Amino acid sequence: MSAFKSITRLTKRLGAWVHDHPDGWLNVIGAVIGALTAIGAVVFSWTLERIDHWTEHLQSVFQASGTRGLLLLPLIPMVGALLTGILVYRFAREAGGHGVPQVLDAIVRKDGKIPARIGVVKVVASICTVGTGGSAGAEGPIVQIGAVIGSNLAQWLRVDARHIGTLVGCGAAGGIASIFNAPIAGVFFAIEILLRDFSLKAFTPIVIASVFATAMTQVLLPKEDAIFAFELTGYLFTLSELPSYMVLGVLCAIGAWAFTHTLHIGEDVFAKLKLHPVLMPVFGALLLGLMGVSLMHIGARLDSGSLIPSESPVPVFFGNGYSMIRSLLDPTHYTAAEVTWIAVMTLGLLIGAKIVATTLTLGSGGSGGVFAPSLFIGATIGGTFGVFLEMLGLIPDGGSPASYALVGMAAVVAGTTFAPMTAILMLFELTREPRVLGPIMLAAIISTIVARMLMADSIYTSKLRRLGIRIGTNRDHSLLRHVPVTSVEYSGLPSEPIYPSDPLSKLITLHAYHNVPDFPVVDADGRYMGMVTGADMRTALIDREAIPLLLVAELLRDDLPKIRAGENLDTVLDKFAEHDVSSLVLVDAFEGAKPIALITRAKVMARYQRALDEA
């Protein structure tokens, strides 16, 4: 017991130091978060590789037994999906899906506070899903692991709530840096996608976390090579290819839109099915397996021209799809293949197959990320387009469809995430090929622009918007998320409660003596029912003879939203923007929703301006 008290006292002292010296201590904590996240990422990756290897071995055994074994293909993904369903349903509902929206939600609405159980369940559930063939990636779980580490360490040290989001970003950056060996992309992922805050206060600890995560990963798991090795000797980007890469950017934007739109349709369809939540991922895995059996059967009858590797015991769109991506990025893969129109169409078929496969996996409740599927879709779109250009003789000497596959990966990631800087730097670090950096930058920007024209939100934020959560796009929104409405100077309530049955003349008298702009109306138990605005009262005063006959109920507006004590200024401003009123009612956080005060638009804007001055 004494040891526990000592640890508690030490934690309080550390928290006090962090509170008094936030800049320096946030950097130290960021380094610790980065190192811890790297350890979690390495353990996760190693376990996932072992499970994936075991799955491929078992599937090869099934295939060796002929047609009967091929029909057993859906069995292993279904087992993994069943385990995922049990874990998510019993222990952490937030661990389903692709993870990043849940982290965004925690940053925006919950001051970055994420329960530790979510990280544990997400790790195990993602291993069960992806390791057994589910079409998803590892980056979503890794981001959530890092975010959970950052959030819980910050809470344990009693870090001020306004800094917890930054430490969550440190964990996310460390996870991306570790899993992809891409420290710069990890930083921009956290800054551009999660926090949307490019201030130095947020940037510094995130950079430190990313560097420490990369260094710790190198110690535990040395890997000097890029994940997707790419080498095109003698290639030089020329002006003649400029239109081709611009067209590729547009195609990838359409692919990003199709992927995002299909995924959300799939989520809606599965949500309407009358299946137990535990069985929903199993049903999705069954459909995935049947699709895999069908396409393997079709592929065996078609001449794919070796553009699609046939030695894998499972369909290439199962799992994270890295083996197929590596083939598409290998220039020798295209020179060795016998390219025909059927081969090109078969390769193009993989685009739709991966989109549907990922939808079946994640839309049904499986656990994983969408980054790896985006890379797969982009590489396939680029590879298909590159082969098409080569057949038309539009690729210059020294060029290869492999360069288009590489550029397509960045373009689809940019189109799905609305984060071109992250996509550009990520693909550069994943391949370490500077000669294609120009086309990557061009296609990524074009893809982002066109994707924004096709859809209002990215693959991460659209899910939150459908839940009524709006994600800002600049530093001001990031600031507003950390300013509580209780810090706004508010106006007091009338000296006595207003009921619907009261005469309107009562409000006119109160307004004359107390200068109250608007009047909240309550029921007999004191619960908020609506409000009579000053503008409506002024309209009623036009006909003075009717005033003695009017009751409060006749001017009562019940369509105005309430403001609860736990809200921040970003949501409060949204409510004012939707309703042309000068004030809204602040109610308590309990079920009764009793009025506390009036919050005026002018006072909210004054508090917002003060927050900008303090930043």
Buried (B, 14 or more C-beta within 10 A) or exposed (E): EEEEEEEEEEEEEBBEBBBEEBEEBBBBBBBBBBBBBBBBBBBBBEBBEEBBEEBBEBBBEBBEEEEEBBBBBBBBBBBBBBBBBBBBBEBBBBBBBBBBBBBBBBBBBBBBBBBBEBBBBBBBBBBBBBBBBBBBBBBBBBBBBBBBBBBBBBBEBBBBBBBBBBBBBBBBBBBBBBBBBBBBBBBBBBBBBBBBBEBEBBBBBBBBBBBBBBBBBBEBBEEEEBBBEBEBEEBEBEEEBEEBBBBBBBBBBBBBBBBBBBBBEBBEEBEEEEBEBBBBBBBBBBBBBBBBBEBBEEBEEBEBBBBBEEEBBBBBBBBBBBBBBBBBBBBEBBEEBEBBEEBBEBBBBBBBBBBBBBBBBBBBBBBBBBBBBBBBBBBBBBBBBBBBBBBEEBBEEEBBBBBBBBBBBBBBBBBBBBBBBBBBBBBBBBBBBEBBBBBBBBBBBBBBBBBBEBBEBBBBBBBBEEEEBBBBEEBBBBBBBBBBBBEBEBBEBBEEBBBBEBBBBBBBEBBEEEEBBBBBBBEEEEEBBBBBBBEBBEEBEEEEEEBEEBBBBEBBBEEBBBBBBEBBBBBBBBBBEEEEBBBBBBBBEEEEBBBBBBBBBEBBBEBBEEBEEEE
